[in-house]
Amino acid sequence: MLPAQGDATARRMGTAALAGVLVFTVVCTAVQFLRADLDWLRTPLSFYLVDAYGRWVQAAYVLLSMSLGLIGIGYHRAMAPGARSGVARALFVLAGIALTITAVAETNRNLASIDFEGYVHAIAAPLAFLFVSTGMLLLSWRLRADGRWRTRFGPAFVLAAVSFAALWGHALWRSAPRGATQKAVILLILAWMGLMALWLRRAESPAPDRLATPAGMAAGDG
């Protein structure tokens, strides 16, 4: 276990990020039961953003957006300088922005007639998935370059890789129930985020660059 001392700001970011993940999970699980008018197996989560309880789901999306940014920024702060990735941090911030846009731009119920707002939603949603899944892989990979985080690399990278594969499975397996496959991907991403946020709560202060491994120092800010 990482020592529960050091960078208090990074730990607070981890706590806030974990809270956002938990609120999103609770709210979006609850609406699966409350929205009896929607078939959870076939209905993507975007349709829960409108009509009954839609404001609650929108608020949960925004909180999760903040959690994404906090994880990206928090790990950039908590890791040794030579292990940090500015690209990973940017991907999580971009994922948060795209997710917020997804929440506020209403999806079209009638796919035969898509308006401008529907197009915005249709673009922002897959971008959020793409940004976060790529960021998950990169940040997990960078953990191996910091001696204090190296033991976390294995579970983080495996879960990130499974999430990335599941996302592409959802995108390519068009005959599968769209709601079920999308929510399975979201659950995997939430599991990764929750785990990373929990670890970040115990973050140490960033170590000097000399404590990063030579591989991490050579990779720089990739």
KETIDREN-783684 format. One record per residue (C-alpha): residue number from 1; residue in one letter; x, y, z. Coordinates in pm, 1 decimal, decimal comma. Layout:
<atom pos="NUM" code="A" px="X" py="Y" pz="Z"/>
...
//
This chain:
<atom pos="1" code="M" px="0,0" py="0,0" pz="0,0"/>
<atom pos="2" code="L" px="127,4" py="344,2" pz="-82,4"/>
<atom pos="3" code="P" px="192,8" py="558,9" pz="224,0"/>
<atom pos="4" code="A" px="-101,2" py="779,5" pz="316,6"/>
<atom pos="5" code="Q" px="115,9" py="1088,4" pz="341,0"/>
<atom pos="6" code="G" px="265,8" py="1342,5" pz="106,2"/>
<atom pos="7" code="D" px="76,0" py="1537,2" pz="-154,6"/>
<atom pos="8" code="A" px="-246,3" py="1641,9" pz="16,2"/>
<atom pos="9" code="T" px="-377,8" py="1809,9" pz="-299,0"/>
<atom pos="10" code="A" px="-343,5" py="1491,4" pz="-506,1"/>
<atom pos="11" code="R" px="-515,0" py="1294,6" pz="-231,6"/>
<atom pos="12" code="R" px="-803,0" py="1540,7" pz="-223,6"/>
<atom pos="13" code="M" px="-833,7" py="1508,7" pz="-601,4"/>
<atom pos="14" code="G" px="-852,9" py="1132,5" pz="-559,6"/>
<atom pos="15" code="T" px="-1124,2" py="1164,5" pz="-296,2"/>
<atom pos="16" code="A" px="-1329,7" py="1402,0" pz="-511,8"/>
<atom pos="17" code="A" px="-1283,9" py="1183,3" pz="-819,9"/>
<atom pos="18" code="L" px="-1396,5" py="874,6" pz="-628,9"/>
<atom pos="19" code="A" px="-1704,1" py="1059,6" pz="-504,5"/>
<atom pos="20" code="G" px="-1795,3" py="1153,2" pz="-862,5"/>
<atom pos="21" code="V" px="-1757,9" py="793,0" pz="-978,4"/>
<atom pos="22" code="L" px="-1975,7" py="664,2" pz="-694,0"/>
<atom pos="23" code="V" px="-2249,8" py="924,6" pz="-750,4"/>
<atom pos="24" code="F" px="-2257,0" py="849,0" pz="-1123,7"/>
<atom pos="25" code="T" px="-2278,2" py="475,1" pz="-1056,6"/>
<atom pos="26" code="V" px="-2560,1" py="509,3" pz="-804,1"/>
<atom pos="27" code="V" px="-2766,6" py="755,0" pz="-1010,6"/>
<atom pos="28" code="C" px="-2732,0" py="570,0" pz="-1341,1"/>
<atom pos="29" code="T" px="-2803,0" py="233,6" pz="-1177,4"/>
<atom pos="30" code="A" px="-3112,6" py="373,3" pz="-1009,4"/>
<atom pos="31" code="V" px="-3261,4" py="511,3" pz="-1331,2"/>
<atom pos="32" code="Q" px="-3235,3" py="168,1" pz="-1492,2"/>
<atom pos="33" code="F" px="-3510,4" py="62,9" pz="-1250,4"/>
<atom pos="34" code="L" px="-3699,1" py="393,5" pz="-1235,9"/>
<atom pos="35" code="R" px="-3732,6" py="429,4" pz="-1613,2"/>
<atom pos="36" code="A" px="-3968,9" py="140,2" pz="-1674,7"/>
<atom pos="37" code="D" px="-4051,2" py="294,3" pz="-2015,1"/>
<atom pos="38" code="L" px="-3700,3" py="211,5" pz="-2142,2"/>
<atom pos="39" code="D" px="-3555,9" py="-131,4" pz="-2216,4"/>
<atom pos="40" code="W" px="-3218,2" py="-122,0" pz="-2040,5"/>
<atom pos="41" code="L" px="-3083,2" py="-397,8" pz="-2262,8"/>
<atom pos="42" code="R" px="-3144,0" py="-204,6" pz="-2583,1"/>
<atom pos="43" code="T" px="-3141,4" py="159,3" pz="-2472,3"/>
<atom pos="44" code="P" px="-2805,7" py="341,5" pz="-2453,0"/>
<atom pos="45" code="L" px="-2746,2" py="559,8" pz="-2150,2"/>
<atom pos="46" code="S" px="-2782,2" py="878,2" pz="-2356,2"/>
<atom pos="47" code="F" px="-3159,9" py="831,9" pz="-2366,0"/>
<atom pos="48" code="Y" px="-3171,9" py="849,1" pz="-1986,2"/>
<atom pos="49" code="L" px="-3049,9" py="1209,1" pz="-2009,7"/>
<atom pos="50" code="V" px="-3391,9" py="1322,3" pz="-2131,4"/>
<atom pos="51" code="D" px="-3742,4" py="1307,8" pz="-1984,8"/>
<atom pos="52" code="A" px="-3796,3" py="1169,4" pz="-1633,2"/>
<atom pos="53" code="Y" px="-3493,0" py="1191,8" pz="-1402,9"/>
<atom pos="54" code="G" px="-3291,6" py="1336,0" pz="-1691,4"/>
<atom pos="55" code="R" px="-3159,7" py="1626,9" pz="-1482,4"/>
<atom pos="56" code="W" px="-3026,2" py="1384,7" pz="-1223,8"/>
<atom pos="57" code="V" px="-2845,1" py="1188,9" pz="-1491,1"/>
<atom pos="58" code="Q" px="-2708,6" py="1509,5" pz="-1643,7"/>
<atom pos="59" code="A" px="-2573,5" py="1615,9" pz="-1304,4"/>
<atom pos="60" code="A" px="-2411,8" py="1273,3" pz="-1262,4"/>
<atom pos="61" code="Y" px="-2249,1" py="1307,3" pz="-1604,8"/>
<atom pos="62" code="V" px="-2103,0" py="1645,4" pz="-1510,6"/>
<atom pos="63" code="L" px="-1965,6" py="1506,3" pz="-1184,2"/>
<atom pos="64" code="L" px="-1806,2" py="1217,6" pz="-1374,1"/>
<atom pos="65" code="S" px="-1659,7" py="1470,1" pz="-1619,0"/>
<atom pos="66" code="M" px="-1492,2" py="1642,3" pz="-1326,6"/>
<atom pos="67" code="S" px="-1366,6" py="1307,6" pz="-1197,8"/>
<atom pos="68" code="L" px="-1197,8" py="1241,7" pz="-1532,2"/>
<atom pos="69" code="G" px="-1011,6" py="1570,4" pz="-1517,4"/>
<atom pos="70" code="L" px="-917,4" py="1517,6" pz="-1153,0"/>
<atom pos="71" code="I" px="-768,8" py="1175,0" pz="-1224,5"/>
<atom pos="72" code="G" px="-563,4" py="1306,3" pz="-1515,2"/>
<atom pos="73" code="I" px="-437,4" py="1612,2" pz="-1327,7"/>
<atom pos="74" code="G" px="-402,8" py="1430,8" pz="-995,8"/>
<atom pos="75" code="Y" px="-178,4" py="1156,5" pz="-1131,2"/>
<atom pos="76" code="H" px="29,6" py="1409,5" pz="-1321,3"/>
<atom pos="77" code="R" px="87,5" py="1580,5" pz="-987,3"/>
<atom pos="78" code="A" px="144,7" py="1263,2" pz="-783,5"/>
<atom pos="79" code="M" px="386,6" py="1080,5" pz="-1014,4"/>
<atom pos="80" code="A" px="761,0" py="1135,1" pz="-1044,6"/>
<atom pos="81" code="P" px="847,7" py="1399,1" pz="-1308,5"/>
<atom pos="82" code="G" px="1011,1" py="1145,7" pz="-1540,1"/>
<atom pos="83" code="A" px="703,8" py="920,6" pz="-1530,8"/>
<atom pos="84" code="R" px="444,0" py="1187,3" pz="-1600,8"/>
<atom pos="85" code="S" px="253,9" py="1209,4" pz="-1926,5"/>
<atom pos="86" code="G" px="118,3" py="1541,2" pz="-2043,2"/>
<atom pos="87" code="V" px="-65,4" py="1358,2" pz="-2320,3"/>
<atom pos="88" code="A" px="-248,2" py="1136,5" pz="-2069,9"/>
<atom pos="89" code="R" px="-345,4" py="1439,9" pz="-1863,3"/>
<atom pos="90" code="A" px="-477,8" py="1615,5" pz="-2175,3"/>
<atom pos="91" code="L" px="-676,2" py="1307,1" pz="-2281,1"/>
<atom pos="92" code="F" px="-857,7" py="1294,4" pz="-1947,1"/>
<atom pos="93" code="V" px="-935,8" py="1665,9" pz="-1956,1"/>
<atom pos="94" code="L" px="-1063,2" py="1632,6" pz="-2313,6"/>
<atom pos="95" code="A" px="-1269,2" py="1328,5" pz="-2213,8"/>
<atom pos="96" code="G" px="-1428,6" py="1533,6" pz="-1936,6"/>
<atom pos="97" code="I" px="-1511,7" py="1817,7" pz="-2174,2"/>
<atom pos="98" code="A" px="-1657,5" py="1577,1" pz="-2431,2"/>
<atom pos="99" code="L" px="-1865,4" py="1405,0" pz="-2161,1"/>
<atom pos="100" code="T" px="-2007,4" py="1737,3" pz="-2041,6"/>
<atom pos="101" code="I" px="-2105,0" py="1824,5" pz="-2398,3"/>
<atom pos="102" code="T" px="-2264,8" py="1479,8" pz="-2428,6"/>
<atom pos="103" code="A" px="-2473,1" py="1553,4" pz="-2119,2"/>
<atom pos="104" code="V" px="-2601,1" py="1896,4" pz="-2227,1"/>
<atom pos="105" code="A" px="-2650,5" py="1828,7" pz="-2600,3"/>
<atom pos="106" code="E" px="-2971,6" py="1629,4" pz="-2621,1"/>
<atom pos="107" code="T" px="-2966,6" py="1309,5" pz="-2823,9"/>
<atom pos="108" code="N" px="-3232,7" py="1272,4" pz="-3090,8"/>
<atom pos="109" code="R" px="-3507,3" py="1024,3" pz="-3018,0"/>
<atom pos="110" code="N" px="-3587,9" py="995,6" pz="-3387,9"/>
<atom pos="111" code="L" px="-3272,1" py="883,7" pz="-3567,8"/>
<atom pos="112" code="A" px="-3439,0" py="944,7" pz="-3902,9"/>
<atom pos="113" code="S" px="-3436,1" py="1319,6" pz="-3839,0"/>
<atom pos="114" code="I" px="-3124,9" py="1440,4" pz="-3654,8"/>
<atom pos="115" code="D" px="-3091,9" py="1810,7" pz="-3570,5"/>
<atom pos="116" code="F" px="-2774,4" py="2007,4" pz="-3491,9"/>
<atom pos="117" code="E" px="-2787,4" py="1929,6" pz="-3119,9"/>
<atom pos="118" code="G" px="-2824,4" py="1561,9" pz="-3200,9"/>
<atom pos="119" code="Y" px="-2516,3" py="1575,6" pz="-3425,0"/>
<atom pos="120" code="V" px="-2317,1" py="1742,9" pz="-3147,2"/>
<atom pos="121" code="H" px="-2420,8" py="1470,1" pz="-2904,8"/>
<atom pos="122" code="A" px="-2344,0" py="1198,1" pz="-3159,6"/>
<atom pos="123" code="I" px="-1990,4" py="1335,2" pz="-3205,3"/>
<atom pos="124" code="A" px="-1914,4" py="1416,8" pz="-2840,3"/>
<atom pos="125" code="A" px="-2020,0" py="1079,8" pz="-2697,3"/>
<atom pos="126" code="P" px="-1781,1" py="858,1" pz="-2898,5"/>
<atom pos="127" code="L" px="-1503,6" py="1115,4" pz="-2854,1"/>
<atom pos="128" code="A" px="-1547,4" py="1090,3" pz="-2476,2"/>
<atom pos="129" code="F" px="-1513,1" py="711,4" pz="-2497,1"/>
<atom pos="130" code="L" px="-1211,5" py="735,6" pz="-2727,2"/>
<atom pos="131" code="F" px="-1030,7" py="996,6" pz="-2517,2"/>
<atom pos="132" code="V" px="-1084,1" py="818,6" pz="-2187,2"/>
<atom pos="133" code="S" px="-1002,1" py="468,2" pz="-2312,1"/>
<atom pos="134" code="T" px="-679,3" py="587,9" pz="-2475,0"/>
<atom pos="135" code="G" px="-592,7" py="793,1" pz="-2167,1"/>
<atom pos="136" code="M" px="-651,4" py="489,0" pz="-1946,2"/>
<atom pos="137" code="L" px="-403,8" py="281,9" pz="-2145,0"/>
<atom pos="138" code="L" px="-140,4" py="555,1" pz="-2150,5"/>
<atom pos="139" code="L" px="-166,7" py="650,2" pz="-1783,6"/>
<atom pos="140" code="S" px="-164,4" py="285,8" pz="-1676,9"/>
<atom pos="141" code="W" px="145,2" py="225,0" pz="-1889,4"/>
<atom pos="142" code="R" px="323,9" py="521,6" pz="-1734,8"/>
<atom pos="143" code="L" px="275,8" py="380,8" pz="-1382,7"/>
<atom pos="144" code="R" px="553,8" py="131,5" pz="-1446,7"/>
<atom pos="145" code="A" px="804,2" py="417,8" pz="-1480,4"/>
<atom pos="146" code="D" px="757,0" py="532,9" pz="-1119,3"/>
<atom pos="147" code="G" px="897,9" py="306,4" pz="-848,7"/>
<atom pos="148" code="R" px="620,0" py="398,4" pz="-606,1"/>
<atom pos="149" code="W" px="343,8" py="315,5" pz="-852,4"/>
<atom pos="150" code="R" px="499,0" py="22,8" pz="-1040,7"/>
<atom pos="151" code="T" px="308,6" py="-241,8" pz="-844,3"/>
<atom pos="152" code="R" px="-17,3" py="-78,1" pz="-960,4"/>
<atom pos="153" code="F" px="76,2" py="-106,5" pz="-1327,1"/>
<atom pos="154" code="G" px="-42,7" py="-466,5" pz="-1379,2"/>
<atom pos="155" code="P" px="-404,6" py="-443,2" pz="-1259,9"/>
<atom pos="156" code="A" px="-446,8" py="-90,9" pz="-1399,6"/>
<atom pos="157" code="F" px="-317,8" py="-179,3" pz="-1746,3"/>
<atom pos="158" code="V" px="-509,6" py="-508,4" pz="-1769,7"/>
<atom pos="159" code="L" px="-837,1" py="-337,4" pz="-1676,8"/>
<atom pos="160" code="A" px="-764,2" py="-52,9" pz="-1919,0"/>
<atom pos="161" code="A" px="-687,8" py="-300,5" pz="-2199,2"/>
<atom pos="162" code="V" px="-1007,3" py="-498,3" pz="-2132,6"/>
<atom pos="163" code="S" px="-1206,9" py="-173,5" pz="-2135,3"/>
<atom pos="164" code="F" px="-1045,7" py="-67,4" pz="-2463,9"/>
<atom pos="165" code="A" px="-1122,7" py="-405,9" pz="-2622,2"/>
<atom pos="166" code="A" px="-1480,1" py="-396,9" pz="-2491,7"/>
<atom pos="167" code="L" px="-1528,4" py="-49,9" pz="-2641,4"/>
<atom pos="168" code="W" px="-1426,1" py="-172,1" pz="-2984,5"/>
<atom pos="169" code="G" px="-1641,8" py="-480,9" pz="-2939,3"/>
<atom pos="170" code="H" px="-1937,6" py="-253,5" pz="-2868,0"/>
<atom pos="171" code="A" px="-1858,0" py="-41,2" pz="-3173,4"/>
<atom pos="172" code="L" px="-1818,0" py="-333,0" pz="-3414,0"/>
<atom pos="173" code="W" px="-2073,5" py="-585,1" pz="-3284,0"/>
<atom pos="174" code="R" px="-2376,1" py="-402,2" pz="-3418,3"/>
<atom pos="175" code="S" px="-2621,4" py="-690,7" pz="-3374,3"/>
<atom pos="176" code="A" px="-2571,3" py="-704,0" pz="-2995,8"/>
<atom pos="177" code="P" px="-2814,5" py="-520,0" pz="-2764,7"/>
<atom pos="178" code="R" px="-2674,0" py="-165,5" pz="-2778,0"/>
<atom pos="179" code="G" px="-2773,2" py="-73,6" pz="-2426,2"/>
<atom pos="180" code="A" px="-2621,7" py="-381,8" pz="-2265,5"/>
<atom pos="181" code="T" px="-2288,1" py="-362,6" pz="-2447,7"/>
<atom pos="182" code="Q" px="-2252,0" py="11,7" pz="-2392,6"/>
<atom pos="183" code="K" px="-2327,1" py="-19,8" pz="-2021,9"/>
<atom pos="184" code="A" px="-2079,6" py="-306,7" pz="-1989,8"/>
<atom pos="185" code="V" px="-1809,2" py="-78,1" pz="-2133,0"/>
<atom pos="186" code="I" px="-1912,4" py="201,2" pz="-1896,4"/>
<atom pos="187" code="L" px="-1895,8" py="-33,9" pz="-1596,6"/>
<atom pos="188" code="L" px="-1541,3" py="-136,2" pz="-1690,6"/>
<atom pos="189" code="I" px="-1435,9" py="227,7" pz="-1723,9"/>
<atom pos="190" code="L" px="-1599,6" py="311,5" pz="-1390,8"/>
<atom pos="191" code="A" px="-1416,6" py="20,9" pz="-1225,7"/>
<atom pos="192" code="W" px="-1084,2" py="150,4" pz="-1357,5"/>
<atom pos="193" code="M" px="-1161,5" py="507,8" pz="-1255,3"/>
<atom pos="194" code="G" px="-1274,0" py="400,9" pz="-909,5"/>
<atom pos="195" code="L" px="-959,2" py="196,0" pz="-856,8"/>
<atom pos="196" code="M" px="-731,1" py="475,7" pz="-977,0"/>
<atom pos="197" code="A" px="-913,9" py="733,4" pz="-764,4"/>
<atom pos="198" code="L" px="-883,7" py="509,7" pz="-458,6"/>
<atom pos="199" code="W" px="-508,5" py="474,5" pz="-515,6"/>
<atom pos="200" code="L" px="-473,2" py="847,3" pz="-572,1"/>
<atom pos="201" code="R" px="-625,5" py="911,2" pz="-228,2"/>
<atom pos="202" code="R" px="-308,5" py="752,3" pz="-86,2"/>
<atom pos="203" code="A" px="-67,9" py="933,0" pz="-315,0"/>
<atom pos="204" code="E" px="281,2" py="1026,4" pz="-200,8"/>
<atom pos="205" code="S" px="446,7" py="1353,5" pz="-288,4"/>
<atom pos="206" code="P" px="603,1" py="1353,7" pz="-637,3"/>
<atom pos="207" code="A" px="954,7" py="1216,6" pz="-623,1"/>
<atom pos="208" code="P" px="1259,2" py="1380,1" pz="-780,1"/>
<atom pos="209" code="D" px="1317,1" py="1288,5" pz="-1141,3"/>
<atom pos="210" code="R" px="1603,3" py="1061,6" pz="-1042,9"/>
<atom pos="211" code="L" px="1356,4" py="821,5" pz="-874,2"/>
<atom pos="212" code="A" px="1183,7" py="743,2" pz="-1202,0"/>
<atom pos="213" code="T" px="1315,5" py="448,3" pz="-1396,4"/>
<atom pos="214" code="P" px="1550,0" py="510,4" pz="-1689,9"/>
<atom pos="215" code="A" px="1273,7" py="391,9" pz="-1925,3"/>
<atom pos="216" code="G" px="1037,4" py="650,4" pz="-1785,9"/>
<atom pos="217" code="M" px="1297,7" py="926,0" pz="-1807,1"/>
<atom pos="218" code="A" px="1378,6" py="835,9" pz="-2165,7"/>
<atom pos="219" code="A" px="1010,0" py="842,8" pz="-2259,7"/>
<atom pos="220" code="G" px="979,0" py="1189,8" pz="-2112,4"/>
<atom pos="221" code="D" px="636,2" py="1346,8" pz="-2139,0"/>
<atom pos="222" code="G" px="483,3" py="1106,6" pz="-2388,9"/>
//
